[in-house]
Amino acid sequence: MDELLSLLTRYPYWPHRPRASSVEQHAAFARASLQGAELVRHHRGSILVAAVARQTLGWDTEKLGVPSARLSVIVDPDSVEVTASIVGEALASATSAGFGYLFTRVDARELATVQHLERAGFRTVDAIVSQYLRVGVQPGVSAAPSGIAVREATAADAALVEEMTDATLTQSRFHSDPLVGVEKARAMYREWARNSVSGLNELTLIAEVDGVPAGFLSCKDVRGAREAYGYGYCRIELVAVLEAFRGTGAVQALTANLLARCPAHGWALCGIGTQISNATALRAYGKAGFTPGDAIFSMRWRADDARHG
């Protein structure tokens, strides 16, 4: 067996993974997500007990103007004492390769890893809860409210979803980063929204009340899920409901319409990540049938952060 795959079978914290599946399936899903990654490895004898995978982030590099990469810190729970060492090695390797911005997500149960990353100069910029909904088998899904029409978005809706995103989305790992700033974060999310209906995402839906756009959601097929789990899995990446239409059931209407379309896309599971501070959204997704899963800290390191010289 590939030694990284073997390590991943012993690592219970891979983010955004469905919980009701086998260890082997989770490891295969995580391994597929790391295709092409540069690895820093730590062995105990002949056994790989820790690794940090680095993957270049092209979009972040372009928008932030800093060579950017994502790190995945993978440590066998029985070998947490090596975390500080391998994080230091990975940071040295990344800076030697010219990267000035590093991003990682860490399960909230991995507090030791969070603390080692903080000591290495990483800053926590976001905290999210993932929620999941199984298509066709999830109990307690609310019926779609009457009076709300939902349609599939097209490229002609790019300006509309951009405006709705800008009017509603105020929290993210970029909005909360003092070295990015709110204005640049808003511009990044406007572009992301435009791209979502221009080929980036597989499906974007718009809810309308009496013909007036009220909100939208946009979701993307999760790479590697079909091979690992035997079913498709979509991740809802952007959701916006205009303030005037909150409480009308727009989220339930969008979710119900998404569920009806999932079989045509081969999706048996839907996931979404929400800031832990956004109690209103968490309640809305609960009413729409989502149940909580993992909680994750988003952290970043920047070479130009004065906190670490």
matplotlib code that plots the C-alpha trace (Angstrom):
import matplotlib.pyplot as plt

x = [0.0, 1.1, 2.6, 0.6, -2.6, -1.6, -1.1, -4.4, -6.2, -4.9, -5.8, -9.4, -9.6, -9.7, -12.0, -15.3, -15.5, -18.8, -18.9, -21.0, -18.3, -15.4, -11.9, -10.6, -13.1, -12.1, -8.4, -9.0, -11.0, -8.2, -5.5, -7.3, -7.5, -3.7, -2.8, 0.4, 1.1, 4.7, 5.2, 7.4, 7.5, 8.4, 9.1, 9.5, 11.7, 10.1, 6.6, 5.3, 3.8, 3.3, 3.3, 2.6, 1.3, 1.7, -0.5, -0.1, -3.2, -3.3, -6.4, -5.1, -1.7, -3.4, -5.8, -3.5, -0.4, 1.6, 2.8, 0.2, -0.2, -2.4, -0.9, -2.5, -1.0, -1.5, -0.2, -0.9, -2.8, -0.2, 2.7, 1.5, 4.9, 6.4, 3.9, 6.1, 9.0, 7.2, 5.3, 8.7, 10.1, 7.1, 7.3, 11.0, 10.4, 7.6, 9.5, 12.5, 10.2, 9.2, 5.7, 4.7, 1.1, 0.2, -3.4, -4.6, -7.7, -7.5, -10.2, -11.3, -10.5, -6.8, -6.0, -2.4, -1.9, -3.6, -1.3, 1.8, 0.7, 0.1, 3.6, 5.0, 3.3, -0.1, -3.1, -6.7, -8.9, -12.1, -14.0, -16.7, -19.1, -19.8, -23.4, -24.6, -27.8, -28.3, -30.5, -33.6, -33.0, -32.6, -35.4, -37.0, -36.5, -39.0, -41.3, -40.5, -42.5, -45.2, -44.8, -41.0, -39.9, -36.5, -34.7, -31.3, -28.9, -27.0, -24.1, -26.5, -27.1, -23.4, -24.0, -27.0, -25.2, -22.3, -24.6, -26.3, -23.0, -21.6, -24.8, -24.8, -21.5, -19.4, -17.5, -14.8, -11.1, -10.3, -12.8, -11.3, -7.6, -6.2, -3.5, -6.3, -8.9, -12.6, -12.6, -10.2, -12.2, -15.4, -13.8, -12.6, -16.0, -17.7, -15.4, -16.0, -19.8, -19.5, -17.3, -19.8, -22.3, -19.7, -18.5, -16.8, -19.6, -21.9, -25.1, -26.3, -29.9, -31.8, -34.8, -37.4, -40.3, -43.0, -40.4, -37.9, -34.5, -34.3, -31.1, -29.1, -26.9, -24.1, -22.6, -19.7, -19.0, -16.5, -13.6, -12.8, -16.0, -17.4, -14.3, -13.9, -17.5, -19.3, -21.6, -21.5, -21.1, -21.8, -20.5, -22.5, -19.9, -21.8, -25.2, -26.8, -30.2, -31.0, -31.9, -35.4, -36.2, -34.7, -37.2, -39.3, -38.1, -35.7, -33.0, -35.6, -36.9, -33.4, -32.5, -35.6, -35.0, -31.4, -32.5, -34.8, -32.0, -29.3, -30.1, -29.6, -26.1, -25.4, -25.2, -26.3, -24.9, -24.8, -22.4, -22.1, -19.7, -21.0, -19.2, -19.8, -20.8, -23.6, -26.4, -29.1, -27.7, -27.1, -30.7, -31.9, -29.9, -31.2, -34.7, -33.8, -32.7, -28.9, -27.3, -23.9, -20.7, -17.1, -15.9, -12.8, -10.4, -9.0, -5.5, -2.9, 0.8, 2.2, 5.8, 4.9, 3.0, 4.8, 3.9, 6.7, 9.1]
y = [0.0, 3.6, 4.8, 8.0, 6.1, 3.9, 7.0, 8.4, 5.2, 6.1, 9.8, 10.5, 14.2, 14.8, 17.8, 17.7, 13.9, 12.0, 10.4, 7.3, 5.5, 3.2, 4.2, 2.8, 5.0, 8.1, 7.4, 6.9, 10.2, 12.1, 10.5, 11.5, 15.1, 15.1, 14.1, 15.9, 17.4, 18.0, 16.1, 16.6, 13.2, 12.0, 8.3, 6.3, 3.5, 2.4, 3.7, 7.1, 8.7, 12.3, 14.2, 17.7, 18.0, 21.2, 22.2, 25.4, 27.7, 29.4, 31.6, 32.7, 33.5, 35.7, 37.5, 38.0, 38.8, 36.4, 32.9, 30.8, 27.2, 25.0, 22.8, 19.6, 18.5, 14.8, 13.3, 9.9, 10.5, 8.3, 10.5, 14.0, 14.8, 15.1, 17.8, 20.8, 19.4, 18.5, 21.9, 23.6, 21.5, 22.1, 25.9, 25.9, 23.9, 26.2, 29.4, 28.0, 27.3, 30.9, 30.7, 33.8, 32.7, 29.3, 28.2, 25.2, 23.8, 21.9, 19.9, 21.6, 18.3, 18.7, 21.5, 20.4, 21.0, 24.3, 25.4, 24.2, 26.1, 29.3, 29.0, 28.7, 32.0, 30.9, 33.1, 31.7, 33.6, 31.6, 28.8, 26.8, 24.0, 21.5, 20.2, 17.4, 16.2, 12.7, 12.8, 10.8, 9.4, 12.4, 12.7, 16.0, 17.8, 20.7, 21.0, 23.8, 26.9, 28.0, 31.2, 30.9, 30.0, 28.4, 28.3, 27.3, 30.2, 30.8, 32.9, 35.7, 35.8, 36.6, 40.2, 39.2, 36.6, 39.0, 41.7, 39.3, 38.0, 41.5, 42.5, 39.5, 37.8, 39.4, 36.5, 34.4, 33.5, 36.6, 39.0, 38.2, 38.5, 41.9, 41.5, 41.0, 43.5, 43.7, 45.5, 43.0, 40.2, 41.6, 41.8, 38.2, 37.0, 39.0, 37.3, 33.9, 34.4, 35.5, 32.4, 30.1, 30.6, 30.8, 27.2, 26.9, 25.1, 22.4, 23.9, 27.3, 28.0, 31.3, 31.8, 34.4, 35.8, 37.3, 37.5, 39.3, 37.6, 36.7, 34.5, 31.8, 28.8, 27.4, 23.9, 21.9, 18.2, 17.0, 15.4, 11.8, 11.1, 8.7, 6.6, 6.5, 6.2, 4.9, 7.9, 11.6, 14.3, 18.0, 20.8, 24.0, 26.7, 29.9, 30.9, 34.3, 35.4, 39.1, 40.7, 41.6, 37.9, 36.3, 34.2, 33.6, 30.1, 30.8, 28.5, 25.6, 26.3, 26.3, 23.1, 21.3, 22.2, 21.1, 17.7, 17.2, 17.8, 15.7, 12.3, 13.7, 14.8, 11.5, 13.3, 11.2, 13.7, 17.5, 19.4, 23.0, 24.9, 27.8, 30.2, 29.0, 32.5, 32.6, 31.2, 32.4, 30.4, 27.3, 27.4, 27.9, 24.9, 22.8, 23.6, 22.6, 19.2, 19.5, 18.0, 19.1, 17.3, 18.5, 21.8, 23.3, 26.2, 28.0, 29.3, 31.1, 32.1, 35.0, 36.0, 39.7, 39.2, 41.4, 39.1, 36.7, 39.2]
z = [0.0, -0.7, 2.6, 2.4, 2.0, 4.9, 7.1, 6.0, 7.2, 10.7, 10.4, 11.5, 10.8, 7.0, 6.4, 4.6, 4.5, 4.9, 8.3, 7.5, 5.5, 6.1, 7.1, 3.8, 1.8, 3.7, 3.1, -0.6, -0.8, 1.0, -1.2, -4.3, -3.0, -2.7, -6.2, -7.3, -3.9, -2.7, 0.5, 3.6, 5.4, 8.9, 9.5, 12.6, 11.4, 8.1, 9.0, 7.8, 10.9, 9.7, 6.4, 5.2, 1.7, -0.3, -3.3, -5.2, -5.2, -8.5, -7.9, -4.5, -6.0, -8.7, -6.4, -3.5, -5.5, -3.4, -4.4, -2.5, -1.5, 0.6, 3.3, 4.7, 8.0, 8.5, 11.8, 13.2, 16.5, 18.2, 17.0, 17.8, 19.4, 15.9, 14.8, 15.7, 13.8, 10.6, 10.6, 10.8, 8.0, 5.8, 6.4, 5.5, 2.4, 1.3, 1.9, 0.1, -2.9, -2.9, -1.3, 0.7, 1.6, 3.1, 3.9, 5.9, 7.4, 10.7, 12.4, 15.7, 17.5, 16.6, 19.0, 19.4, 15.6, 15.8, 18.6, 16.8, 13.7, 15.8, 17.2, 13.7, 12.8, 11.4, 12.1, 12.5, 10.0, 10.0, 11.7, 10.0, 10.7, 7.9, 7.5, 5.4, 3.8, 2.2, -0.9, -0.5, 2.9, 5.2, 7.8, 8.7, 5.4, 5.3, 2.3, -0.1, 0.8, -1.7, -3.6, -4.2, -7.7, -8.3, -11.6, -12.9, -13.4, -16.6, -17.6, -18.2, -14.4, -13.6, -12.7, -10.6, -8.5, -8.1, -6.7, -4.3, -3.1, -2.5, -0.6, 1.8, 2.2, 5.0, 6.5, 5.1, 5.5, 3.3, 4.9, 8.4, 7.3, 8.2, 5.4, 2.8, 3.9, 3.4, 0.0, -1.6, -0.1, -1.6, -5.0, -4.8, -3.9, -6.6, -9.1, -7.6, -7.9, -11.5, -12.3, -10.5, -13.3, -16.1, -16.0, -12.6, -10.8, -12.0, -10.8, -9.6, -8.6, -8.1, -5.9, -6.9, -4.9, -7.1, -9.9, -7.8, -7.2, -3.5, -3.3, -4.8, -4.1, -6.2, -5.8, -7.2, -7.7, -5.1, -6.9, -6.0, -4.1, -6.7, -6.8, -3.0, -1.8, -4.8, -5.1, -6.1, -3.6, -4.1, -2.0, -1.8, -2.1, -2.2, -0.7, -0.6, 0.6, 0.4, 3.7, 2.6, 1.9, 5.0, 6.9, 3.8, 3.3, 0.4, 1.7, 2.0, -1.5, -3.0, -1.1, -2.1, -5.7, -5.4, -4.0, -6.9, -9.3, -7.5, -9.1, -12.6, -11.5, -9.6, -6.2, -3.2, -0.6, -0.3, 2.0, 3.1, 5.3, 7.5, 9.8, 13.4, 14.3, 11.7, 13.9, 11.5, 8.6, 10.7, 11.8, 8.2, 6.9, 9.8, 8.8, 5.2, 6.5, 7.0, 10.1, 11.6, 10.8, 11.3, 12.7, 11.1, 11.7, 8.7, 9.2, 7.1, 7.2, 5.3, 4.9, 5.3, 8.6, 11.1, 13.9, 12.9, 11.4]

ax = plt.figure().add_subplot(projection="3d")
ax.plot(x, y, z, "-o")
ax.set_aspect("equal")
plt.show()
